[in-house]
Amino acid sequence: MTLNLCVLTPNQIVWDSEVKEIVLSTNSGQIGVLPNHAPIATAVDIGILRLRLNDQWLKIALMGGFARVGNNEITILVNDAEKGSDIDPQEAQQALEIAEANLSRAEGKRQTIEANLAVRRARTRVEAINVIS
């Protein structure tokens, strides 16, 4: 049995295909979804979506949104998403270093919050590059 997974951003369809299972980062922790999972709607955190095709795991960096699971269909609506294979490793690492530098220079509550979010997004992109077996 499989799940139909669709990952959507405002600008593109990032993934629209069958998968064996997923592991999704939510605001309350990670959840695994297998075929015949109970229906659920949840907020999606900045983090990695892991999906399994047969014996291969792939990663997609998600930048927050919502997910709905039901009837072996998963729809994930996010602000932005990138497949790990589409991310330039040097650019992602450089973006992380810049974000961390901006965090260390942040002044005030608002700048610190924005800088922390930028670091989380950059770390997620770097993490999505690493392959899982």
Residue frames as a rotation matrix with the C-alpha (Angstrom) as fourth column:
MET 1
0.569 0.823 0.000 0.00
0.823 -0.569 0.000 0.00
0.000 0.000 -1.000 0.00
THR 2
-0.576 -0.759 0.305 1.08
0.766 -0.631 -0.125 3.56
0.287 0.162 0.944 -0.65
LEU 3
0.119 0.509 -0.852 0.21
0.619 -0.709 -0.337 7.13
-0.776 -0.488 -0.400 0.25
ASN 4
0.279 -0.013 0.960 -0.47
0.832 -0.495 -0.249 9.91
0.479 0.869 -0.127 -2.23
LEU 5
0.040 -0.386 -0.921 1.70
0.767 -0.579 0.276 12.85
-0.641 -0.718 0.273 -1.14
CYS 6
0.357 0.064 0.932 1.32
0.727 -0.645 -0.234 16.38
0.586 0.761 -0.277 -2.46
VAL 7
-0.081 -0.463 -0.883 3.62
0.812 -0.545 0.211 19.19
-0.578 -0.699 0.420 -1.24
LEU 8
0.344 0.348 0.872 2.51
0.820 -0.564 -0.098 22.64
0.458 0.749 -0.480 -2.38
THR 9
-0.578 -0.404 -0.709 3.89
0.630 -0.773 -0.073 26.15
-0.519 -0.489 0.701 -2.01
PRO 10
0.285 0.713 -0.641 2.21
0.048 -0.678 -0.733 29.33
-0.957 0.178 -0.227 -3.26
ASN 11
0.117 -0.351 -0.929 4.43
-0.846 -0.524 0.092 29.16
-0.519 0.776 -0.358 -6.38
GLN 12
-0.327 -0.350 -0.878 4.87
-0.820 0.567 0.079 25.50
0.470 0.746 -0.472 -7.24
ILE 13
0.906 0.418 0.062 4.08
-0.409 0.832 0.375 21.84
0.105 -0.365 0.925 -6.73
VAL 14
0.014 -0.972 0.236 7.22
-0.996 0.007 0.090 20.47
-0.089 -0.236 -0.968 -5.06
TRP 15
-0.955 -0.265 0.132 6.08
-0.261 0.964 0.050 16.84
-0.141 0.013 -0.990 -4.88
ASP 16
0.089 0.996 -0.019 3.03
-0.934 0.077 -0.349 15.02
-0.346 0.049 0.937 -6.23
SER 17
-0.181 -0.242 -0.953 3.55
-0.600 0.795 -0.088 11.26
0.779 0.556 -0.290 -6.21
GLU 18
0.837 0.484 -0.255 3.09
-0.158 0.660 0.734 8.07
0.523 -0.574 0.629 -4.24
VAL 19
-0.291 -0.892 0.347 5.31
-0.752 -0.011 -0.659 7.28
0.591 -0.453 -0.667 -1.24
LYS 20
-0.205 0.139 -0.969 5.54
0.336 0.940 0.064 4.37
0.919 -0.313 -0.240 1.22
GLU 21
0.454 0.319 -0.832 5.74
0.891 -0.129 0.436 6.53
0.031 -0.939 -0.342 4.37
ILE 22
0.167 -0.416 0.894 6.68
0.131 -0.889 -0.438 9.99
0.977 0.190 -0.094 5.61
VAL 23
-0.019 -0.166 -0.986 8.11
0.996 -0.090 -0.004 11.59
-0.088 -0.982 0.167 8.73
LEU 24
0.186 0.287 0.940 6.90
0.494 -0.854 0.163 15.16
0.849 0.434 -0.300 9.18
SER 25
-0.798 -0.453 -0.398 8.07
0.584 -0.416 -0.697 17.93
0.150 -0.788 0.597 11.53
THR 26
0.257 0.917 0.305 5.07
0.601 -0.399 0.693 19.47
0.757 0.005 -0.653 13.27
ASN 27
0.038 -0.188 0.981 4.85
-0.472 -0.869 -0.149 22.20
0.881 -0.458 -0.122 15.90
SER 28
0.609 0.224 0.761 4.43
-0.792 0.233 0.565 19.50
-0.050 -0.946 0.319 18.55
GLY 29
-0.106 -0.741 0.663 7.17
-0.456 0.628 0.630 17.14
-0.883 -0.236 -0.405 17.32
GLN 30
-0.714 -0.222 -0.664 7.71
-0.699 0.269 0.662 14.67
0.031 0.937 -0.348 14.52
ILE 31
0.223 0.775 0.592 4.99
-0.550 0.601 -0.580 12.32
-0.805 -0.196 0.560 13.31
GLY 32
-0.906 -0.421 0.049 5.31
-0.229 0.583 0.780 9.29
-0.357 0.695 -0.624 11.10
VAL 33
0.136 0.969 -0.206 2.55
-0.781 -0.023 -0.624 8.52
-0.610 0.246 0.753 8.61
LEU 34
-0.907 -0.287 0.309 1.99
-0.085 0.842 0.532 5.06
-0.413 0.457 -0.788 7.12
PRO 35
-0.674 0.714 -0.189 -0.89
-0.199 0.071 0.977 3.84
0.711 0.697 0.094 4.93
ASN 36
0.107 0.895 -0.433 -4.29
0.490 0.331 0.807 3.84
0.865 -0.298 -0.403 6.70
HIS 37
-0.875 -0.416 -0.247 -3.17
0.438 -0.464 -0.770 6.51
0.206 -0.782 0.588 9.20
ALA 38
0.009 0.879 -0.476 -5.97
0.925 -0.189 -0.331 8.12
-0.381 -0.437 -0.815 11.18
PRO 39
0.357 0.180 0.917 -7.18
0.653 -0.750 -0.107 11.44
0.668 0.637 -0.385 9.73
ILE 40
0.168 -0.370 -0.914 -5.31
0.830 -0.447 0.334 14.43
-0.532 -0.814 0.231 11.12
ALA 41
0.633 -0.118 0.765 -4.74
0.393 -0.803 -0.449 18.10
0.667 0.584 -0.462 10.41
THR 42
0.513 -0.548 -0.660 -1.63
0.761 -0.065 0.646 19.71
-0.397 -0.834 0.384 11.90
ALA 43
0.892 -0.366 -0.266 0.62
-0.416 -0.895 -0.160 22.75
-0.180 0.254 -0.950 11.73
VAL 44
0.686 -0.722 0.084 3.95
0.670 0.583 -0.460 22.07
0.283 0.372 0.884 10.01
ASP 45
0.703 -0.527 -0.478 7.11
0.095 -0.596 0.797 23.48
-0.705 -0.606 -0.369 11.57
ILE 46
0.523 -0.700 -0.486 10.28
-0.830 -0.287 -0.479 24.64
0.196 0.654 -0.731 9.85
GLY 47
0.023 -0.511 0.860 12.02
-0.575 0.697 0.429 21.31
-0.818 -0.504 -0.277 9.37
ILE 48
-0.782 -0.442 -0.438 12.65
-0.617 0.456 0.641 18.27
-0.084 0.772 -0.630 7.24
LEU 49
0.538 0.838 0.095 10.04
-0.758 0.530 -0.379 16.11
-0.368 0.131 0.920 5.54
ARG 50
-0.694 -0.701 0.161 11.44
-0.574 0.675 0.463 12.61
-0.434 0.229 -0.871 5.13
LEU 51
0.469 0.865 -0.176 9.73
-0.806 0.339 -0.485 10.44
-0.360 0.370 0.857 2.56
ARG 52
-0.441 -0.597 0.670 10.33
-0.317 0.802 0.506 6.83
-0.840 0.011 -0.543 1.64
LEU 53
0.448 0.422 -0.788 10.10
-0.894 0.200 -0.401 5.48
-0.012 0.884 0.467 -1.89
ASN 54
0.690 -0.171 -0.703 10.61
-0.023 0.966 -0.257 1.70
0.723 0.194 0.663 -1.71
ASP 55
0.547 -0.542 -0.638 13.99
0.836 0.391 0.385 1.45
0.041 -0.744 0.667 0.08
GLN 56
-0.492 -0.737 0.464 15.18
0.722 -0.643 -0.256 5.00
0.487 0.209 0.848 -0.59
TRP 57
0.300 0.507 -0.808 14.61
0.845 -0.535 -0.023 7.97
-0.444 -0.676 -0.589 1.71
LEU 58
-0.248 -0.305 0.920 14.46
0.685 -0.727 -0.056 11.53
0.685 0.616 0.389 0.34
LYS 59
-0.322 0.098 -0.942 14.40
0.798 -0.507 -0.326 14.85
-0.509 -0.856 0.085 2.20
ILE 60
0.011 0.349 0.937 12.47
0.642 -0.721 0.261 18.03
0.767 0.598 -0.232 1.51
ALA 61
-0.873 -0.296 -0.388 13.12
0.487 -0.593 -0.641 21.22
-0.040 -0.749 0.662 3.49
LEU 62
0.087 0.966 0.242 9.79
0.812 -0.209 0.545 22.69
0.577 0.149 -0.803 4.64
MET 63
-0.854 -0.448 0.264 9.39
0.277 -0.821 -0.499 26.28
0.441 -0.352 0.826 5.83
GLY 64
-0.839 0.525 -0.145 6.23
0.038 -0.209 -0.977 26.04
-0.543 -0.825 0.155 7.90
GLY 65
-0.641 0.705 -0.304 2.59
-0.618 -0.238 0.749 25.59
0.456 0.668 0.588 6.98
PHE 66
-0.002 0.744 0.668 -0.16
-0.857 0.342 -0.384 23.00
-0.515 -0.574 0.637 7.38
ALA 67
-0.879 -0.230 -0.417 -0.72
-0.415 0.799 0.435 19.32
0.233 0.556 -0.798 6.61
ARG 68
0.148 0.945 0.292 -3.82
-0.942 0.225 -0.248 17.18
-0.300 -0.239 0.924 6.20
VAL 69
-0.911 -0.388 -0.139 -3.84
-0.409 0.892 0.192 13.38
0.049 0.232 -0.971 6.30
GLY 70
-0.108 0.896 0.432 -6.84
-0.556 0.306 -0.773 11.25
-0.824 -0.323 0.465 5.38
ASN 71
0.819 0.531 0.217 -7.82
-0.176 0.593 -0.786 8.33
-0.546 0.606 0.579 3.14
ASN 72
0.295 -0.826 0.481 -4.17
0.739 0.516 0.434 7.58
-0.606 0.228 0.762 2.32
GLU 73
0.362 -0.199 0.911 -3.73
0.660 -0.635 -0.401 11.10
0.658 0.746 -0.099 0.95
ILE 74
0.122 -0.414 -0.902 -1.40
0.821 -0.468 0.326 13.69
-0.557 -0.781 0.283 2.45
THR 75
0.483 0.010 0.876 -1.55
0.596 -0.736 -0.320 17.32
0.642 0.676 -0.361 1.43
ILE 76
0.058 -0.560 -0.827 1.13
0.883 -0.357 0.304 19.64
-0.465 -0.748 0.474 2.79
LEU 77
0.665 0.182 0.724 0.73
0.513 -0.816 -0.265 23.39
0.543 0.548 -0.637 2.20
VAL 78
0.244 -0.690 -0.682 3.87
0.864 -0.165 0.475 25.33
-0.440 -0.705 0.556 3.11
ASN 79
0.697 -0.054 -0.715 5.33
-0.112 -0.993 -0.035 28.81
-0.708 0.105 -0.698 2.71
ASP 80
0.321 -0.654 -0.685 8.35
-0.933 -0.093 -0.348 27.38
0.164 0.751 -0.640 0.87
ALA 81
0.678 -0.150 0.719 9.90
-0.146 0.932 0.332 23.98
-0.720 -0.330 0.610 0.20
GLU 82
0.265 -0.655 -0.708 12.98
-0.956 -0.081 -0.283 22.60
0.128 0.752 -0.647 -1.54
LYS 83
0.971 -0.079 -0.226 14.02
0.072 0.997 -0.039 19.06
0.229 0.022 0.973 -2.36
GLY 84
0.601 -0.799 0.013 17.38
-0.042 -0.015 0.999 18.27
-0.798 -0.601 -0.042 -0.81
SER 85
0.055 -0.582 0.812 18.70
0.839 0.467 0.278 17.31
-0.541 0.666 0.514 -4.25
ASP 86
0.509 0.219 0.832 17.87
0.731 -0.619 -0.285 20.81
0.453 0.754 -0.475 -5.59
ILE 87
0.982 -0.140 -0.126 19.81
-0.025 -0.761 0.648 22.71
-0.187 -0.633 -0.751 -2.91
ASP 88
0.446 -0.892 0.082 23.32
-0.018 -0.100 -0.995 23.98
0.895 0.442 -0.061 -3.70
PRO 89
0.544 -0.213 -0.812 25.46
0.793 0.446 0.414 22.80
0.273 -0.869 0.412 -0.73
GLN 90
-0.570 -0.822 -0.020 27.91
0.793 -0.543 -0.275 25.75
0.215 -0.172 0.961 -0.88
GLU 91
-0.483 0.463 0.743 25.13
-0.103 -0.873 0.477 28.34
0.870 0.154 0.469 -1.11
ALA 92
0.591 0.759 -0.273 23.21
0.140 0.237 0.961 26.71
0.794 -0.606 0.034 1.75
GLN 93
0.221 -0.605 -0.765 26.28
0.967 0.239 0.089 26.60
0.129 -0.759 0.638 4.00
GLN 94
-0.770 -0.509 0.384 27.12
0.499 -0.856 -0.133 30.22
0.397 0.089 0.914 3.18
ALA 95
-0.069 0.844 0.532 23.52
-0.166 -0.536 0.828 31.28
0.984 -0.032 0.177 3.94
LEU 96
0.664 0.264 -0.699 23.76
0.558 0.447 0.699 29.49
0.497 -0.855 0.149 7.30
GLU 97
-0.282 -0.861 -0.423 27.00
0.957 -0.223 -0.185 31.30
0.065 -0.457 0.887 8.18
ILE 98
-0.727 0.090 0.681 25.47
0.096 -0.968 0.230 34.66
0.680 0.233 0.695 7.25
ALA 99
0.332 0.941 0.065 22.32
-0.037 -0.056 0.998 33.90
0.942 -0.334 0.016 9.28
GLU 100
0.472 -0.230 -0.851 24.39
0.845 0.394 0.362 32.91
0.252 -0.890 0.381 12.32
ALA 101
-0.673 -0.738 0.047 26.48
0.713 -0.665 -0.224 36.10
0.196 -0.118 0.973 12.02
ASN 102
-0.422 0.613 0.668 23.30
-0.136 -0.771 0.621 38.18
0.896 0.171 0.409 11.80
LEU 103
0.594 0.638 -0.490 21.97
0.353 0.341 0.871 36.44
0.723 -0.690 -0.023 14.91
SER 104
0.008 -0.674 -0.738 25.10
0.999 0.041 -0.026 37.30
0.048 -0.737 0.674 16.88
ARG 105
-0.910 -0.361 0.203 24.69
0.372 -0.928 0.018 40.97
0.182 0.092 0.979 15.85
ALA 106
-0.091 0.971 0.219 20.94
0.528 -0.139 0.838 41.14
0.844 0.192 -0.500 16.48
GLU 107
-0.992 -0.125 0.002 19.78
0.072 -0.587 -0.806 43.89
0.102 -0.800 0.592 18.82
GLY 108
-0.476 0.867 0.149 16.38
-0.860 -0.424 -0.283 43.91
-0.182 -0.263 0.948 20.41
LYS 109
-0.254 0.481 0.839 13.66
-0.237 0.810 -0.536 41.32
-0.938 -0.335 -0.092 20.61
ARG 110
0.741 0.636 -0.218 12.32
-0.330 0.062 -0.942 41.66
-0.585 0.769 0.256 17.04
GLN 111
0.307 -0.716 -0.627 15.74
-0.915 -0.040 -0.402 41.40
0.263 0.697 -0.667 15.36
THR 112
-0.621 -0.553 0.556 16.62
-0.718 0.686 -0.119 38.41
-0.315 -0.473 -0.823 17.54
ILE 113
0.106 0.760 0.641 13.38
-0.163 0.649 -0.743 36.59
-0.981 -0.025 0.193 16.65
GLU 114
0.849 0.213 -0.483 13.82
-0.477 -0.084 -0.875 37.27
-0.227 0.973 0.030 12.93
ALA 115
-0.038 -0.957 -0.286 17.47
-0.971 0.103 -0.218 36.22
0.238 0.270 -0.933 13.05
ASN 116
-0.497 -0.072 0.865 16.57
-0.514 0.827 -0.226 32.99
-0.699 -0.557 -0.448 14.90
LEU 117
0.570 0.769 0.289 14.01
-0.135 0.434 -0.890 32.14
-0.810 0.468 0.352 12.23
ALA 118
0.663 -0.398 -0.634 16.57
-0.737 -0.195 -0.647 32.80
0.133 0.897 -0.422 9.50
VAL 119
-0.462 -0.850 0.253 19.05
-0.884 0.465 -0.054 30.45
-0.072 -0.249 -0.966 11.24
ARG 120
-0.165 0.477 0.863 16.38
-0.255 0.825 -0.504 27.73
-0.953 -0.303 -0.014 11.55
ARG 121
0.849 0.486 -0.206 15.51
-0.289 0.102 -0.952 28.02
-0.442 0.868 0.227 7.85
ALA 122
0.316 -0.821 -0.475 19.18
-0.900 -0.102 -0.424 27.93
0.300 0.562 -0.771 6.85
ARG 123
-0.542 -0.505 0.672 19.93
-0.729 0.680 -0.077 24.92
-0.417 -0.532 -0.737 9.09
THR 124
0.293 0.749 0.594 16.96
-0.188 0.654 -0.733 23.07
-0.938 0.103 0.332 7.65
ARG 125
0.848 -0.023 -0.530 18.24
-0.530 -0.057 -0.846 23.64
-0.011 0.998 -0.061 4.10
VAL 126
-0.194 -0.978 -0.074 21.71
-0.952 0.206 -0.225 22.35
0.235 0.027 -0.972 5.09
GLU 127
-0.428 0.082 0.900 20.18
-0.516 0.795 -0.318 19.31
-0.742 -0.601 -0.298 6.81
ALA 128
0.626 0.778 0.058 18.06
-0.356 0.352 -0.866 18.52
-0.694 0.521 0.497 3.73
ILE 129
0.364 -0.582 -0.727 21.20
-0.902 -0.026 -0.430 18.07
0.232 0.813 -0.535 1.63
ASN 130
-0.596 -0.658 0.460 22.52
-0.770 0.632 -0.094 15.17
-0.229 -0.410 -0.883 3.71
VAL 131
-0.124 0.508 -0.852 21.42
-0.656 0.602 0.455 11.81
0.745 0.615 0.258 2.29
ILE 132
-0.032 0.181 0.983 19.80
-0.860 0.497 -0.119 9.14
-0.510 -0.849 0.139 4.45
SER 133
-0.654 -0.157 -0.740 20.08
-0.587 0.723 0.365 5.46
0.478 0.673 -0.565 3.61
